Amino acid sequence: MDIATLIGLIGSFIVIISAIFVGGSAGMFVNMPSILIVLIGSLFVVLMQYPLSQFLSAGKVAAKAFMFKSVPLDTLIDEIYGLADEARKGGLLSLEGREVSHPFLSKGIQMLVDGHDSTVVKSQLSKDMNQAYIRHTAGAKVFKAFGDVGPAMGMIGTLVGLVQMLANMSDPKAIGPAMAVALLTTLYGAMMANMVFLPMQVKLNIRADEELICQKLILDALLAIQSGQNPRILDGALKAYMAENKRSERE
């Protein structure tokens, strides 16, 4: 589990809720018309923008922001070094049935064992890699849409509240509820966008980029193993995917 995502989400709400309780009653910040305009309204607006399948799949993709466990590149490179060394000594068939930590690597190893040409291996795995990236970023786009729509719906709610307030200036009792709608819809929209959906979009894009880098590293490694490249040379080449300070630690 990604602790940073969980701490950030919970911590931001704790700060806001604490400020609300310190300043007065929390009940004054709950307004059903504002909730309907911002939350339910945003839901339908975003649903209109995307196909139903992509909209529903965003929930599954969102789990990656909390449950995704990135593979340390140095650990992956060490594993690949062992596979390359074994393949060089015993041939590609010696890798059959070998358990590996990454499913993309496992699929690639199986293709090598099955004797596929390097062109086929590169083409198929590149296609899988690109399709996975498209799926991951598609979910992030839905959350980006929620982040964009939320404040806009908040502004719409503000205008609705102001119209109601101005239309009832002769009735002092109606001014307060109308003003509450005007202000709380803006608050809900800002909170929804900046505390939930836009951070989720950023985190999902980061996860997609991390997975893409990992898969590119694996693809380069598989093609090198298939060509019989020296494991030490391969190890040095794969270090290019690591941050420079991490590379120096592995020299």
N, C-alpha and C positions, 0 to 999 in steps of 0.2 A: 504493500500500500504506500502511496505517495503521501507522507506525513505533511509535507509543505502545503499541498492543496487543501487538505482537511483543516490544518491549523489556520491557514489564511481565510478560508470560508467561514469557519466558526468564529475566529477571532474578530473579523470585521463586523459580524452581526452582534457579537458581545459588546463591542465598543459602542455601536449605535444604540442598542437596547439599554445599555448602562446610562448613556447620556439622556435617553428618554425618561428613565425612572428617576434619575437625579433631578431632572428639570420639572417633574410633575407626574400626572397620571398617564399611564400608558394607554388607557382607554380612548383618549382623545386622538390617538394616532391610528385608530382603527375606523375605517369608513368603507362600508360595503359598495357604494356607487364608485368610489375611486378604485377599489379592487377589481370590480367588474370591467371598468374602462381600461385599466392598465394590463392586468394579468389576462383576463379572458379575451379582451380586445386584441392584445398582442398575439395571443395564441392563434386566433383566426386569421389575422393579417399575415403571419409567417406561414401558416398552413396554405394560404393562397399563393405564396411565392414558390413553394417547392412541391414536388410530387409527394404523394402520401407515403410512399415507401421510404424516401429519403428523410422525410420529416420524422417518421417513427423510428428509423434506424439511428437517429441522432442520440436517442436515449441510451442505446447500446454503446455507441462510440464514447459517450460521456463517461462511461465506467473507466475508460483508459486514463482519464485525468486523475482518478483515485487509485485504481488497481494496477496500472501499468508498472511493470518492473523492468527497467532498462538493463540490458546486458553490458557490463563494463567491457570496454573495447580491449583492454589489456588481457582480461580473462578469456575473451573470445579469440584473440590472437594466439594466446598460449595453446588453446584447444586446437586451433587450426594448425599450428606448428606441429603438434603431435600427430594430427591426421596426415599432414604432408610427409612427415618423416616415416610414418608407417606405410604410406602408399609408395614411397620411393624404394623402401626396402622389400615390401611384399607384393607390390602391384596394387592397382585400384580395387581388385576383387577382395583384398584383405580388409577393406573398409565396409564390406557387406555386413549388415546387422549391427554396426557400431552405433551405440547410443550417443547422441550429441545434444547440446543444450538448446539449440535454436531450430525451430521447425523449418525455416527457410534453408538452413544448412543441411538439415536431414534430407529434404527433398533433393537438393543439389547433389549430395553424396550418392543418393540412390540413382540419379541420372548418370553419374559417372560410372557406377558399378554396372548399370545396364548397358553401357557402351555407347551412349549417345555421342554424336559428333559435337565438337566444341561450339559450332555455329548454332546447333539446336539447343544446347544447354544455355548459351547466352541469350538466344531469342526467347526461349520459354521463361527463364527466370527473370529476364528484364520485363517481360509482359506481366508476370505475377507481381513484380516489384512496383511497377507503375500503377497497376490496378489497385493494389493495397494502398498506395499513397492517395489515389483519387478517393477511395472509400473513406479514409481517415479524415481527409480535408473536407469532404462533403459534409460530414457531421459538424465540423468546426464552422462551416459556412452558415449552418442553421442557427448556431448559437450567436454568430456575428449578426445575423438578421434580427434575433431577439434583442441584442444589445442596441441595434439601431432603431428598432421599432418602439422599444420601451419608452425612451424619453419623448418620442414623437406622440405616443398615445398619452403620455403624461401632460404634454402641452395641449392636446385636444381636450383632455379632462379639465385642465385649467380654464380653457375657453368656455367649456360647458358650465363650469361653476361660476365664472364671471357673468355670463349671460343670465343665469338663474338669479344671481345676486342683484344685478342691475334691474332685472324685471320685477324684483320684489323689494325695492328700496322703501316702499311705503309700509312694509311689514318687517319690523326689526327682528322678529323671531325667525324669519326665513333667511336673513342675511348670514347668520352664523353657519348653518349647515351648508349653504351654497359656497361660502368662503372656504370651508373645510374641504369640500370637493376640489376647489380650485388649487389649494395648496398641497393637499395630500396626494393628488394624482401626480404632480411634479416630483414629490418625494419618492413615491413608489417607483416611478419610471427611472429616476436616477439611481435608486438602490438596485433595482432589478438589472439595469445595464452594467453599472460599474462595480457591483459587488458579487455578481453571479455570472452573467452570460458573457461579457467581454473577457474577464479573466479565464473562463472556461475555454473560450475560443483560442486565446493565446496559448494556454497549456496544451490543448489538443494539437495545435500546429507544431508546438515544440516536440510533442510525442511523435507526430508523423515524421518530422525531420530526423529525429533520433533513429527511428526505425528504418528510414530510407538510407541513412549513412551506414547503419549496421548491415543492411542487405547489400549495399554496394560493395562493402568490404568483403562480405561472404562471396559475392559473385566473382570479384577479382581473385580471391583465394582459390575458388573452385577451378577456374580456368588455368591458374598457375599449377595447381596440383595435377590437373589433367595433362598438362604439357610436360610434367616431370621436373618442374623448377626446383632448384635446391631449397630446402626448407629455411636455411639461414637467410638466403637472399629474399625469399618470400616474406619472412618475418620482418626484415628491414623495410620492405616495400609497404607492408600493411601498417607500419608505424606512422605513415603519412596521414592516416585517418585520425590519429590521436592528437591531442593538444601538445604543443611543443614542450611544455614543462613535464608532461607525462612521458613523452618520448625520451627525454634525457634520463629519466629514472630507470628506463629499461635498457639503456645502452650497456 
